């Protein structure tokens, strides 16, 4: 529609993320028993949906850490441009304890929100390609050994892409956690990030493409021979700058995390191995700095938590709970010598940690689950404080 103001980058990014949740649903996390990661996905969907709907209605940004998503149920229900009872749908995401039911509500709300965004128009570019639900979900299960062999084959192909000098295998395959539903996550390093048009032409020539490629600024995705493949590009200088800044905590925690745990596939000059060696010896100053920052945020979470429980704002509290658990896990991981960006494979990682609060697995499940009532809100904060006391 002419005359519409362009949406902010945050709104556009949130809309793109909603599209990705539909293309590649996180429902496999339910089957894997990765409860914390699935619930964190629902928290992100709540924030991202609210961001898009608020942006379409000219309201301020909503994505903050700690969350400031106060009164979202009534505000969203009252918006002129929003799916009917959108606030009630978010309330369901924050309170429903059956994962399949929560996801059914989430997928319907995201689909309706993106359809409205298309009708809204404006210079947003959020839906550059048609969204087919589940289109990037692998259409067959593969033995982890087969997935690893395919990853090695794709890494060899990447040698032919100009500017790609080293390749590593990340994700669950790189960590040794792969199962028959795992994706292939490749990390490609070079002097810079190859241009999007060059990458599109390069990948489009590959045989056995079932869907895609979907080309984004620094990441490509394609369903290849029944397997979901993500290729993330990093410049070598970004890594060098991050390591040179130690003991300052890295701004790109996902990069530090993946480098720590990746499996090297192509490393002609040995730099990947050198980076991994540096990340295997974290200085105490860095560990203490990350711990202190999370501890500093704890009172901020407590204040917002109390406000939410006083007015029975379960949407806001659900977001706060998942964020606060993420902070706790960031400290848990760094005190065990590992970086963490968002909760992934926590249920498998904690089994090998030296530093671990008592009954952590049960407590995490309770903290991030759907919220029952106000008493549940109060009890959760007590559990969270107890975990912090055990940890530090």
C-alpha positions in Angstrom: 0.0 0.0 0.0 1.4 3.4 -0.9 2.2 5.7 1.9 3.1 3.0 4.5 6.1 3.8 6.6 8.8 1.1 6.3 8.9 -1.3 9.2 12.0 -1.3 11.4 14.8 -3.8 10.9 13.8 -5.5 14.2 10.3 -6.0 12.9 11.5 -7.4 9.6 14.0 -9.7 11.3 11.2 -10.9 13.6 8.9 -11.6 10.7 11.7 -13.6 8.9 12.2 -15.7 12.1 8.5 -16.5 12.2 8.8 -17.7 8.6 11.7 -19.9 9.6 9.8 -21.5 12.5 7.1 -22.5 10.0 9.5 -23.8 7.4 11.5 -25.8 10.0 9.2 -26.5 13.0 11.0 -27.2 16.3 8.7 -30.2 16.9 11.6 -32.6 16.6 12.7 -31.2 20.0 9.6 -32.7 21.5 10.6 -36.2 20.2 14.2 -35.7 21.4 13.2 -34.8 25.0 14.9 -31.4 24.6 12.2 -29.6 26.7 14.3 -26.5 27.6 15.1 -25.8 24.0 11.5 -26.3 22.8 10.2 -24.0 25.5 12.9 -21.4 24.6 11.6 -21.6 21.0 8.1 -20.8 22.2 9.4 -17.8 24.2 11.1 -16.5 21.0 7.9 -17.0 19.1 6.0 -14.9 21.7 8.5 -12.1 21.5 8.8 -12.2 17.7 5.0 -12.3 17.1 4.4 -9.4 19.5 7.2 -7.4 17.8 5.6 -7.9 14.3 2.1 -7.0 15.5 3.2 -4.0 17.6 5.3 -2.8 14.6 2.3 -3.1 12.2 0.3 -1.0 14.6 2.9 1.7 15.2 3.7 0.6 18.8 7.2 0.6 20.3 9.6 -2.3 20.1 9.0 -5.2 22.5 12.1 -7.4 22.4 14.3 -6.6 25.5 16.5 -8.6 27.8 15.1 -8.8 30.5 11.7 -8.8 28.8 9.4 -5.8 29.0 6.4 -7.5 27.4 3.9 -6.2 29.9 0.2 -6.5 29.5 0.5 -8.2 26.1 -2.7 -10.2 26.3 -5.0 -7.2 26.5 -2.9 -5.0 24.2 -2.8 -7.6 21.4 -6.5 -8.5 21.7 -7.3 -4.8 21.3 -5.1 -4.1 18.2 -6.9 -3.1 15.0 -4.4 -5.0 12.8 -3.8 -8.4 14.4 -5.2 -11.9 14.2 -8.4 -12.3 16.3 -7.6 -12.9 19.9 -3.9 -12.8 19.3 -3.3 -12.0 23.0 -5.2 -15.1 24.1 -3.1 -17.2 21.7 0.1 -15.9 23.3 -1.5 -16.6 26.7 -2.0 -20.2 25.6 1.7 -20.5 24.6 2.7 -19.3 28.0 0.4 -21.6 29.9 -0.2 -24.8 27.9 1.9 -27.7 29.2 1.2 -30.2 26.3 3.9 -29.3 23.7 1.9 -30.5 20.7 -1.0 -28.3 21.7 1.2 -25.3 22.3 2.9 -25.7 18.9 -0.5 -26.0 17.1 -1.5 -22.6 18.6 1.9 -21.1 17.8 1.9 -22.2 14.1 -1.6 -21.0 13.5 -0.8 -17.6 15.1 2.4 -17.2 13.1 0.7 -18.1 9.9 -2.1 -15.6 10.5 0.3 -12.9 11.5 2.4 -13.2 8.4 -0.6 -13.2 6.2 -1.7 -9.9 7.8 1.8 -8.6 7.3 1.5 -9.3 3.5 -1.8 -7.5 3.4 -0.4 -4.6 5.4 2.2 -4.0 2.7 5.0 -1.5 3.2 8.7 -1.7 2.6 9.4 -4.7 4.8 10.7 -7.5 2.5 9.9 -10.0 5.2 8.4 -12.6 2.9 10.7 -12.7 0.0 9.8 -16.3 -0.7 6.6 -18.2 -0.3 6.4 -20.0 3.0 5.5 -23.7 2.8 5.1 -25.1 6.3 7.6 -27.8 7.0 9.3 -27.3 3.6 12.7 -27.3 5.2 12.0 -30.2 7.5 14.0 -33.3 6.3 11.7 -35.6 4.4 13.4 -38.8 5.6 15.4 -40.0 8.6 19.1 -40.7 8.0 21.6 -42.6 10.0 24.1 -40.2 11.6 26.9 -42.0 9.8 25.2 -41.2 6.5 24.7 -37.6 7.5 28.4 -37.3 8.5 29.4 -38.7 5.1 27.1 -36.3 3.3 28.5 -33.4 5.3 32.1 -34.3 4.3 31.0 -34.5 0.7 29.4 -31.0 0.9 32.5 -29.7 2.5 34.5 -30.8 -0.4 32.1 -29.1 -2.8 32.6 -25.9 -0.8 36.3 -25.9 -1.8 35.1 -24.8 -5.2 33.4 -21.7 -3.8 35.6 -18.7 -4.2 36.6 -17.3 -0.8 35.9 -20.5 1.1 39.2 -21.6 2.7 38.2 -23.8 5.7 35.1 -25.8 6.6 33.9 -27.3 9.9 30.9 -29.4 11.0 28.9 -27.8 13.7 25.5 -28.5 15.4 24.7 -31.9 16.8 26.8 -33.7 14.3 29.9 -31.7 15.2 29.3 -32.4 18.9 28.6 -36.1 18.5 24.9 -35.8 19.6 23.4 -36.5 16.2 20.3 -38.7 15.7 18.3 -39.6 12.6 16.5 -36.2 12.6 19.7 -34.1 12.8 20.5 -31.3 10.4 23.9 -30.7 8.8 25.4 -27.4 10.0 28.5 -26.3 8.2 30.7 -23.4 9.2 32.6 -21.9 6.3 35.5 -19.5 6.9 37.3 -17.3 4.4 38.7 -13.8 3.9 35.2 -12.5 3.5 31.6 -13.6 3.1 30.9 -14.6 -0.6 28.2 -12.6 -2.3 24.7 -13.9 -2.1 24.2 -14.1 -5.9 27.4 -16.1 -6.2 26.4 -18.5 -3.5 22.9 -18.9 -5.0 24.4 -19.8 -8.4 26.9 -22.1 -6.8 24.5 -24.1 -4.7 21.8 -24.3 -7.3 24.0 -26.4 -9.5 24.1 -29.2 -6.8 22.3 -32.5 -7.6 19.6 -33.9 -5.4 18.2 -30.6 -4.2 14.7 -31.1 -2.8 14.0 -27.6 -1.6 15.8 -24.3 -1.8 18.4 -22.9 -1.7 17.2 -20.1 0.7 20.0 -17.5 0.6 20.3 -15.0 3.6 23.0 -12.5 4.3 25.5 -14.9 6.0 23.6 -18.2 5.9 22.3 -20.5 3.2 19.8 -23.4 3.7 18.9 -26.2 1.4 17.2 -29.6 1.6 19.7 -31.9 -0.1 19.1 -35.6 -0.7 16.5 -35.6 2.1 18.7 -33.8 4.7 18.5 -30.2 5.9 21.7 -28.4 5.3 22.6 -25.0 6.9 25.8 -23.3 5.7 26.9 -20.4 7.9 29.7 -18.0 6.6 32.2 -16.2 8.8 35.2 -14.1 7.9 38.5 -15.2 9.3 39.1 -11.7 10.5 36.0 -11.9 12.7 37.4 -14.9 14.5 40.9 -13.3 14.8 39.4 -10.1 16.3 37.3 -12.1 18.7 40.3 -14.1 20.0 42.5 -11.0 20.1 40.0 -9.3 22.4 40.2 -12.1 25.0 39.6 -11.9 27.9 36.8 -9.6 26.9 33.7 -11.8 26.4 32.9 -12.4 22.7 30.1 -10.5 21.1 29.4 -13.4 18.8 28.8 -16.1 21.4 27.3 -18.4 18.8 30.6 -18.3 16.9 32.6 -19.0 20.0 30.3 -21.9 21.0 30.4 -23.5 17.5 34.1 -23.2 17.2 34.7 -24.8 20.6 32.6 -27.9 19.6 32.9 -28.2 15.8 34.6 -31.0 14.0 37.2 -29.8 11.5 36.6 -31.0 8.0 38.9 -28.8 5.8 41.7 -26.8 7.4 44.6 -26.5 4.9 46.7 -24.0 7.0 45.7 -25.3 10.4 44.1 -22.1 11.6 40.8 -23.8 12.6 42.8 -26.1 14.8 44.6 -23.1 16.4 41.4 -21.3 17.0 39.9 -24.4 18.7 43.0 -24.7 20.9 42.7 -21.1 22.1 39.0 -21.6 22.9 39.9 -24.7 24.9 41.7 -22.7 27.5 39.4 -19.9 28.7 41.0 -17.3 31.0 39.6 -16.9 34.5 39.0 -13.2 33.8 36.7 -14.0 30.9 34.8 -16.6 33.0 34.4 -14.1 35.9 33.3 -11.4 33.6 30.5 -13.4 32.0 29.4 -14.6 35.4 29.3 -11.1 36.8 27.2 -9.7 34.0 24.6 -12.4 34.5 24.6 -11.9 38.2 24.1 -8.1 37.6 21.0 -8.9 35.6 19.5 -11.1 38.3 18.0 -8.3 40.3 16.5 -6.8 37.1 14.8 -10.1 36.4 13.6 -10.2 40.0 11.9 -6.8 39.8 10.2 -7.6 36.5 9.2 -11.0 37.8 7.5 -9.6 40.9 5.6 -7.0 38.7 4.4 -9.8 36.5 3.2 -12.1 39.3 1.5 -9.2 41.1 -0.8 -8.7 38.1 -0.9 -12.4 37.0 0.8 -11.5 33.7 1.8 -15.0 32.6 2.9 -14.1 29.1 5.5 -11.7 30.5 6.6 -14.1 33.2 7.0 -16.9 30.7 9.4 -14.8 28.7 11.2 -13.7 31.9 11.5 -17.3 33.1 13.1 -18.6 29.8 15.5 -15.6 29.7 16.5 -16.0 33.3 17.1 -19.7 32.7 19.2 -18.9 29.7 21.3 -16.6 31.9 21.8 -19.3 34.5 22.8 -21.8 31.8 25.3 -19.3 30.3 27.0 -19.1 33.7 26.8 -22.9 34.2 28.4 -23.5 30.9 31.2 -20.9 31.2 32.1 -22.2 34.6 32.5 -25.6 32.9 34.7 -24.1 30.2 32.1 -23.8 27.5 30.3 -21.0 25.8 26.6 -21.0 25.4 24.4 -18.7 23.2 21.0 -20.3 23.7 19.8 -23.5 25.3 20.8 -26.4 23.0 21.4 -30.0 24.1 21.4 -29.0 27.7 19.9 -32.3 28.7 22.9 -34.1 27.2 25.6 -31.6 28.1 25.0 -31.5 31.9 25.8 -35.1 32.3 29.5 -34.4 31.8 29.8 -31.2 33.8 32.0 -31.0 36.9 30.1 -27.9 38.3 26.4 -28.6 38.5 23.6 -27.5 40.9 21.7 -30.4 42.5 18.5 -31.6 40.7 19.2 -29.2 37.8 17.4 -31.2 35.1 14.1 -31.4 37.1 14.4 -27.8 38.1 14.9 -26.5 34.5 11.9 -28.5 33.3 9.8 -26.8 35.9 11.1 -23.3 35.4 10.4 -23.2 31.7 7.1 -25.1 31.5 3.7 -23.6 31.0 2.6 -21.5 33.9 -0.3 -22.8 36.0 -1.2 -20.0 38.4 0.2 -17.2 40.6 1.5 -19.7 43.2 3.5 -21.4 40.4 5.1 -18.0 39.6 6.2 -17.5 43.2 7.6 -21.0 43.5 9.6 -20.7 40.3 11.6 -17.7 41.5 12.5 -19.6 44.7 13.7 -22.5 42.6 15.8 -20.1 40.4 17.4 -18.4 43.3 18.3 -21.8 44.8 20.0 -22.8 41.6 22.0 -19.6 41.6 23.1 -20.2 45.2 24.3 -23.7 44.3 26.1 -22.5 41.2 28.1 -19.5 42.5 
